[in-house]
């Protein structure tokens, strides 16, 4: 009798333990894989702090538990992260990359989210993005913008009337885009129609300054992401009689901050991109050096040919004053609590390398006067805030918190002490899929080898 009672107690205890694990790790019951980082220092990025010696549990594609000495399911894969640091995956919020190789290079650099701002092929949009976003192929989570303009120079879709504009927005949603990227030459009527229809369809609005309307009108129309910091110069700071290469006076920064804050706008602070353009402006030797940098091994032959067709090296004058003004502008906007996002425009600009250049952008934000926490926020927490505010997704990203998407970077040292450690991750998790340092190195080696062979054969298609 006593033996039966003991067995009954043990059975109840096992049942309760199983129930507790199911509550803590709900994916276990459905067979989702569980990964646990043991004894890791967590950089959550919800505020400037480090949580020491924690366990972080990932179930499927989500972080499900964080705490010290957690009890783990027996089937959990355990990563010994003792002494290492776990921070959110990085986001490049202005990309034009679309090749499978670029996606691997992004991952190897700790980039787990990109916003592709237009020009992507139908193959990338319809076939590859679903594979990346589901983890069936290695790559970051990809958000997509369809480029709409009033002329064919830059528009993927050209619209002339409000009816065409509304139809284009609906077509974008049907084809899997989450954002509309505005370009300069939209008519005022078409712009109003695009903005209104995007709101109705739940799509985000981003892009360049639309010349037919004021920046204030553009920002008031929707929750807008300004695609380049330099767009503020064109929209607010450059009167017709001003030298187009001259830097505006610093007194205009407060006006820009006021306009942006009043409309809750986000801004891509692509400091390194504009600095790189300025560096090669009228300087062929500078541009030539971009092809011999170590990162150039990871840029395909066809893109390097496109770089050679750019005409920055033939320009007259200097953009340097504007580049230094942009740094002051970024600091002023940050001080005014305008949300800044990191972005690169890779790989469309000579010298801007997918993945690698995002780290350069973070360095430039820090050099402009932002703290390391503020600079890192521009590539983690703030992109997550923007996507959530715009798309209202059920699972956020950009912080290390229970319930968030499991996009993570493991490093040997604290990135809040040195952002440079993010250039050499000890491992990366994208949507719950773990890539060790060896995996990342193998990806880079494969991409380098493929590009080298393609170049020897005369090049290959960019996609």
C-alpha positions as CSV (number, residue, x, y, z in Angstrom):
1,X,0.0,0.0,0.0
2,X,2.8,2.4,1.0
3,X,4.6,1.5,-2.3
4,X,1.5,2.4,-4.3
5,X,1.2,5.8,-2.5
6,X,4.9,6.5,-3.2
7,X,4.4,5.6,-6.9
8,X,1.4,7.9,-6.9
9,X,3.3,10.8,-5.4
10,X,6.2,10.3,-7.9
11,X,3.7,10.2,-10.7
12,X,2.0,13.4,-9.6
13,X,5.4,15.1,-9.1
14,X,6.5,14.1,-12.6
15,X,3.2,15.3,-14.0
16,X,3.5,18.6,-12.2
17,X,7.1,19.0,-13.4
18,X,6.0,18.3,-16.9
19,X,3.2,20.8,-16.5
20,X,5.6,23.4,-15.2
21,X,8.0,22.8,-18.2
22,X,5.1,23.1,-20.6
23,X,4.1,26.4,-19.0
24,X,7.6,27.8,-19.1
25,X,8.4,26.4,-22.6
26,X,5.1,26.0,-24.4
27,X,6.7,25.0,-27.6
28,X,8.0,21.8,-26.1
29,X,4.5,20.2,-26.3
30,X,4.3,20.9,-30.0
31,X,7.7,19.5,-30.7
32,X,9.4,22.8,-31.5
33,X,13.2,22.7,-30.9
34,X,14.5,24.2,-27.7
35,X,17.9,25.9,-27.4
36,X,19.4,27.2,-24.1
37,X,22.3,29.6,-23.6
38,X,23.8,28.7,-20.2
39,X,25.5,31.2,-17.9
40,X,25.5,34.0,-20.4
41,X,25.6,37.8,-19.7
42,X,22.5,39.3,-21.3
43,X,22.6,42.8,-22.9
44,X,18.8,43.2,-23.2
45,X,18.8,46.7,-24.8
46,X,15.5,47.7,-23.2
47,X,17.8,49.9,-21.1
48,X,21.5,50.3,-20.5
49,X,22.3,47.3,-18.3
50,X,23.8,43.8,-18.3
51,X,22.1,40.9,-16.6
52,X,24.9,38.7,-15.3
53,X,25.0,34.9,-15.4
54,X,21.6,34.1,-17.0
55,X,20.1,31.3,-18.9
56,X,18.2,32.2,-22.0
57,X,15.8,29.7,-23.5
58,X,14.6,29.8,-27.1
59,X,11.7,27.7,-28.2
60,X,11.1,27.6,-31.9
61,X,11.6,31.2,-33.2
62,X,11.0,32.9,-29.9
63,X,12.8,33.7,-26.6
64,X,10.7,31.9,-24.0
65,X,12.5,32.3,-20.7
66,X,15.4,34.3,-19.1
67,X,16.7,33.8,-15.6
68,X,19.4,32.2,-13.5
69,X,19.7,28.4,-13.3
70,X,16.6,27.6,-15.2
71,X,15.3,24.0,-15.3
72,X,15.6,22.9,-18.9
73,X,13.7,20.3,-20.9
74,X,15.7,17.2,-21.4
75,X,15.7,17.6,-25.2
76,X,17.1,21.2,-25.1
77,X,20.3,21.9,-27.0
78,X,22.6,23.6,-24.5
79,X,25.1,26.2,-25.6
80,X,27.8,26.9,-22.9
81,X,28.0,30.6,-23.0
82,X,29.9,31.1,-19.7
83,X,31.5,34.5,-19.7
84,X,30.1,35.6,-23.1
85,X,27.5,38.3,-23.9
86,X,24.2,37.9,-25.6
87,X,22.7,40.9,-27.3
88,X,20.0,41.4,-30.0
89,X,20.7,40.7,-33.6
90,X,21.5,43.8,-35.7
91,X,19.2,45.4,-38.3
92,X,20.2,47.2,-41.5
93,X,17.2,49.4,-42.2
94,X,18.2,50.5,-45.6
95,X,19.4,47.7,-47.8
96,X,19.1,46.8,-51.5
97,X,20.7,43.3,-51.1
98,X,18.9,40.3,-52.5
99,X,21.3,37.5,-53.3
100,X,21.6,34.4,-51.2
101,X,25.2,35.2,-50.8
102,X,24.6,38.6,-49.4
103,X,22.2,37.0,-46.8
104,X,25.0,34.8,-45.6
105,X,27.4,37.7,-45.3
106,X,24.8,39.6,-43.3
107,X,24.4,36.7,-40.9
108,X,28.2,36.4,-40.5
109,X,28.2,40.0,-39.4
110,X,25.4,39.5,-36.8
111,X,22.7,41.2,-39.0
112,X,19.5,39.3,-38.5
113,X,17.0,41.8,-40.0
114,X,17.1,43.9,-43.2
115,X,14.7,46.3,-44.8
116,X,15.0,46.0,-48.5
117,X,14.0,49.5,-49.8
118,X,13.2,48.7,-53.4
119,X,14.4,47.3,-56.7
120,X,14.3,43.6,-55.6
121,X,13.5,41.0,-58.3
122,X,10.3,39.0,-58.3
123,X,12.4,35.9,-57.6
124,X,13.8,37.4,-54.4
125,X,10.4,38.7,-53.3
126,X,8.3,35.7,-54.1
127,X,10.7,32.8,-53.7
128,X,13.6,33.6,-51.5
129,X,12.3,35.9,-48.8
130,X,9.8,33.2,-47.6
131,X,12.8,30.8,-47.3
132,X,14.9,33.3,-45.4
133,X,12.0,34.3,-43.1
134,X,11.1,30.7,-42.3
135,X,14.8,29.7,-41.6
136,X,14.8,27.2,-44.5
137,X,17.7,29.1,-46.0
138,X,20.3,31.0,-43.9
139,X,19.7,34.7,-43.8
140,X,18.2,37.6,-41.9
141,X,14.5,38.3,-41.6
142,X,13.7,40.4,-44.7
143,X,11.1,43.2,-44.9
144,X,10.3,44.5,-48.3
145,X,9.4,47.9,-49.8
146,X,8.0,48.5,-53.3
147,X,9.3,51.7,-54.9
148,X,6.6,53.9,-56.4
149,X,7.4,57.1,-58.3
150,X,5.9,59.4,-60.9
151,X,8.6,58.7,-63.5
152,X,10.3,55.5,-64.7
153,X,13.8,56.7,-63.7
154,X,13.6,55.2,-60.2
155,X,10.1,53.7,-59.8
156,X,9.5,50.0,-59.9
157,X,5.9,51.1,-60.5
158,X,5.1,54.4,-62.1
159,X,1.8,56.1,-61.2
160,X,0.3,59.2,-62.7
161,X,-3.2,59.3,-61.1
162,X,-4.7,58.7,-57.7
163,X,-6.4,55.6,-59.0
164,X,-3.2,54.2,-60.3
165,X,-1.5,55.0,-57.0
166,X,-4.1,53.2,-55.0
167,X,-4.0,50.2,-57.3
168,X,-0.2,50.1,-56.9
169,X,-0.4,50.0,-53.1
170,X,-2.9,47.1,-53.2
171,X,-0.7,45.3,-55.7
172,X,2.2,45.7,-53.4
173,X,0.3,44.1,-50.5
174,X,-0.9,41.2,-52.7
175,X,2.7,40.5,-53.7
176,X,4.1,40.3,-50.2
177,X,5.5,43.8,-49.6
178,X,5.1,45.4,-46.2
179,X,6.2,48.9,-47.2
180,X,5.9,51.5,-49.9
181,X,9.0,53.5,-50.7
182,X,8.1,57.0,-52.1
183,X,10.4,58.7,-54.6
184,X,10.9,62.3,-55.5
185,X,8.8,62.7,-58.6
186,X,5.3,61.7,-57.4
187,X,2.6,64.2,-58.0
188,X,0.9,65.7,-55.0
189,X,-2.4,63.9,-55.8
190,X,-0.7,60.6,-56.3
191,X,1.2,61.0,-53.1
192,X,-2.0,61.6,-51.1
193,X,-3.5,58.6,-52.6
194,X,-0.5,56.4,-51.9
195,X,-0.3,57.5,-48.3
196,X,-4.1,57.0,-47.7
197,X,-4.2,53.6,-49.3
198,X,-1.1,52.4,-47.5
199,X,-2.8,53.3,-44.2
200,X,-5.9,51.4,-45.2
201,X,-3.9,48.4,-46.2
202,X,-1.6,48.4,-43.2
203,X,1.6,49.1,-45.1
204,X,4.4,51.2,-43.9
205,X,5.5,54.3,-45.7
206,X,9.2,55.2,-46.2
207,X,11.4,56.9,-48.8
208,X,12.7,60.1,-50.2
209,X,11.5,63.6,-50.1
210,X,8.5,64.1,-52.5
211,X,9.1,67.4,-54.2
212,X,5.5,68.1,-54.8
213,X,4.6,68.3,-51.1
214,X,6.3,69.7,-48.1
215,X,8.2,67.5,-45.7
216,X,5.7,68.3,-43.0
217,X,2.8,67.2,-45.2
218,X,4.7,64.0,-46.1
219,X,5.3,63.2,-42.4
220,X,1.8,64.0,-41.3
221,X,0.3,61.6,-43.8
222,X,1.5,58.4,-42.2
223,X,4.1,57.0,-39.8
224,X,7.0,57.8,-42.1
225,X,10.5,56.5,-42.1
226,X,12.9,59.0,-43.7
227,X,15.1,56.8,-45.8
228,X,18.3,59.0,-45.6
229,X,19.4,61.6,-43.1
230,X,20.5,63.7,-46.1
231,X,16.9,63.9,-47.3
232,X,16.4,66.5,-44.6
233,X,18.9,68.7,-46.2
234,X,17.0,68.6,-49.5
235,X,13.7,69.1,-47.9
236,X,14.4,71.7,-45.2
237,X,17.9,73.2,-45.5
238,X,18.8,74.0,-49.1
239,X,17.1,77.1,-50.5
240,X,17.3,77.6,-54.3
241,X,20.0,80.3,-54.0
242,X,22.3,78.2,-51.8
243,X,25.4,76.4,-53.0
244,X,24.2,72.8,-53.3
245,X,27.4,71.5,-51.7
246,X,27.5,73.9,-48.8
247,X,26.7,72.8,-45.3
248,X,23.6,74.4,-43.7
249,X,24.0,76.4,-40.5
250,X,23.6,74.4,-37.3
251,X,20.8,76.6,-36.3
252,X,18.4,74.6,-38.6
253,X,18.9,71.4,-36.6
254,X,16.4,72.4,-34.0
255,X,13.8,73.1,-36.7
256,X,14.3,69.7,-38.2
257,X,14.0,68.0,-34.8
258,X,10.8,69.9,-34.1
259,X,9.2,68.8,-37.4
260,X,10.2,65.2,-36.9
261,X,9.1,65.0,-33.3
262,X,5.7,66.6,-34.0
263,X,5.0,63.8,-36.5
264,X,6.6,60.9,-34.6
265,X,8.9,60.2,-37.5
266,X,11.8,57.8,-37.6
267,X,15.1,58.6,-39.5
268,X,17.7,56.3,-41.1
269,X,21.0,57.9,-40.0
270,X,23.2,56.5,-42.7
271,X,26.2,58.5,-41.7
272,X,28.8,56.1,-43.1
273,X,27.0,56.0,-46.5
274,X,27.1,59.7,-47.0
275,X,30.6,59.9,-45.7
276,X,31.7,57.3,-48.2
277,X,30.1,59.2,-51.1
278,X,31.8,62.4,-49.9
279,X,35.2,60.6,-49.6
280,X,35.2,59.5,-53.3
281,X,33.7,62.8,-54.6
282,X,36.2,63.9,-57.2
283,X,38.8,61.5,-55.8
284,X,39.4,58.5,-58.1
285,X,42.2,57.1,-55.9
286,X,39.8,56.8,-53.0
287,X,37.2,55.0,-55.0
288,X,39.9,52.6,-56.4
289,X,40.8,51.5,-52.9
290,X,37.3,50.2,-52.3
291,X,38.0,47.3,-54.7
292,X,41.0,46.1,-52.8
293,X,39.7,46.2,-49.2
294,X,39.2,42.8,-47.6
295,X,35.4,43.2,-47.6
296,X,35.4,43.5,-51.4
297,X,35.9,39.7,-51.6
298,X,32.3,39.5,-50.6
299,X,30.9,41.8,-53.3
300,X,29.9,40.1,-56.5
301,X,31.6,40.8,-59.8
302,X,28.4,42.4,-61.3
303,X,28.1,44.8,-58.4
304,X,31.7,45.9,-58.7
305,X,31.0,46.6,-62.4
306,X,28.1,48.7,-61.3
307,X,30.3,50.6,-58.9
308,X,32.7,51.4,-61.7
309,X,29.8,53.0,-63.6
310,X,29.1,55.5,-60.8
311,X,30.3,59.0,-61.5
312,X,31.2,60.3,-58.0
313,X,34.8,60.4,-59.0
314,X,34.2,62.9,-61.7
315,X,32.3,65.4,-59.5
316,X,33.7,68.9,-58.7
317,X,33.9,70.5,-55.4
318,X,33.6,68.8,-52.0
319,X,30.9,67.2,-50.0
320,X,33.0,67.1,-46.9
321,X,31.3,70.0,-45.2
322,X,27.9,68.4,-45.7
323,X,29.2,65.1,-44.3
324,X,30.5,66.7,-41.1
325,X,27.2,68.6,-40.9
326,X,25.3,65.3,-41.1
327,X,27.2,64.0,-38.1
328,X,26.2,67.1,-36.1
329,X,22.6,66.7,-37.3
330,X,22.5,63.1,-36.1
331,X,23.8,64.1,-32.7
332,X,21.2,67.0,-32.5
333,X,18.3,64.7,-33.5
334,X,19.5,62.1,-31.0
335,X,19.6,64.7,-28.2
336,X,16.1,65.7,-29.2
337,X,15.0,62.0,-28.8
338,X,14.3,61.5,-32.5
339,X,14.5,57.8,-33.1
340,X,17.4,57.0,-35.4
341,X,17.9,53.8,-37.2
342,X,21.1,52.4,-38.7
343,X,21.2,51.7,-42.4
344,X,23.7,51.5,-45.2
345,X,22.2,51.4,-48.7
346,X,24.3,48.4,-49.4
347,X,25.5,47.4,-52.0
348,X,24.4,50.2,-54.3
349,X,27.1,52.7,-53.3
350,X,30.8,52.0,-54.1
351,X,32.6,51.1,-50.9
352,X,29.4,50.1,-49.0
353,X,29.6,46.3,-48.3
354,X,26.6,44.3,-47.1
355,X,26.9,43.4,-43.5
356,X,30.3,44.8,-42.9
357,X,29.3,48.5,-43.4
358,X,26.6,48.4,-40.8
359,X,29.4,48.2,-38.2
360,X,31.0,51.2,-39.8
361,X,27.7,53.1,-39.5
362,X,27.5,52.3,-35.8
363,X,31.1,53.6,-35.4
364,X,30.1,56.8,-37.1
365,X,27.1,57.3,-34.9
366,X,29.4,56.9,-31.9
367,X,31.9,59.3,-33.4
368,X,29.1,61.8,-33.9
369,X,28.6,61.8,-30.1
370,X,26.0,59.1,-29.5
371,X,26.8,56.8,-26.6
372,X,27.5,53.1,-27.4
373,X,24.1,52.2,-26.1
374,X,22.4,54.8,-28.3
375,X,24.4,53.7,-31.4
376,X,23.6,50.0,-30.7
377,X,19.9,50.9,-30.2
378,X,19.8,52.3,-33.7
379,X,20.5,48.8,-35.0
380,X,18.5,46.8,-32.4
381,X,15.7,48.3,-30.2
382,X,14.7,51.2,-32.4
383,X,14.2,49.2,-35.6
384,X,12.1,46.8,-33.6
385,X,10.1,49.7,-32.3
386,X,9.6,51.0,-35.8
387,X,8.4,47.7,-37.3
388,X,6.1,47.2,-34.3
389,X,4.6,50.7,-34.6
390,X,4.1,50.3,-38.3
391,X,3.2,46.7,-38.9
392,X,1.9,45.6,-35.4
393,X,3.5,42.2,-35.7
394,X,2.7,39.7,-32.9
395,X,6.4,39.1,-32.2
396,X,8.8,42.0,-31.7
397,X,12.5,41.9,-32.2
398,X,15.4,44.1,-31.2
399,X,15.6,43.3,-27.5
400,X,16.5,40.2,-25.5
401,X,13.2,39.5,-23.8
402,X,10.8,36.7,-23.3
403,X,8.3,36.7,-26.2
404,X,10.6,38.4,-28.6
405,X,11.9,36.9,-31.9
406,X,15.0,34.9,-31.2
407,X,17.5,37.1,-33.2
408,X,20.6,37.1,-31.1
409,X,24.4,37.8,-31.3
410,X,26.8,36.0,-29.0
411,X,30.1,37.9,-28.4
412,X,33.2,37.3,-26.2
413,X,33.0,40.7,-24.7
414,X,30.4,43.3,-23.8
415,X,29.4,45.4,-26.9
416,X,28.4,48.3,-24.6
417,X,32.1,48.5,-23.7
418,X,33.3,48.1,-27.4
419,X,31.0,48.0,-30.4
420,X,33.8,46.4,-32.3
421,X,33.2,43.0,-30.7
422,X,30.1,42.7,-32.8
423,X,32.3,42.4,-35.9
424,X,33.5,39.0,-34.7
425,X,30.5,37.1,-33.3
426,X,31.0,33.9,-31.5
427,X,27.7,32.8,-32.9
428,X,24.4,34.2,-34.3
429,X,20.8,33.1,-33.9
430,X,18.3,34.2,-36.6
431,X,14.7,33.3,-35.9
432,X,15.7,30.6,-33.5
433,X,18.2,29.0,-35.9
434,X,21.7,28.8,-34.4
435,X,24.9,29.4,-36.4
436,X,28.1,28.8,-34.6
437,X,31.3,30.7,-35.3
438,X,32.5,27.8,-37.4
439,X,29.2,27.9,-39.4
440,X,29.6,31.7,-40.0
441,X,33.2,31.3,-41.1
442,X,32.2,28.5,-43.5
443,X,29.5,30.8,-45.0
444,X,32.0,33.5,-45.7
445,X,34.5,31.1,-47.2
446,X,31.8,29.7,-49.5
447,X,30.7,33.1,-50.6
448,X,34.3,34.3,-51.3
449,X,35.0,31.1,-53.3
450,X,31.8,31.4,-55.3
451,X,32.5,35.0,-56.2
452,X,36.1,34.3,-57.1
453,X,35.1,31.5,-59.5
454,X,32.3,33.6,-61.0
455,X,34.7,36.5,-61.6
456,X,37.2,34.1,-63.3
457,X,34.4,33.1,-65.6
458,X,33.4,36.7,-66.4
459,X,30.8,37.4,-63.8
460,X,27.4,36.1,-62.8
461,X,24.0,37.6,-62.3
462,X,23.6,39.6,-59.1
463,X,20.5,37.6,-57.9
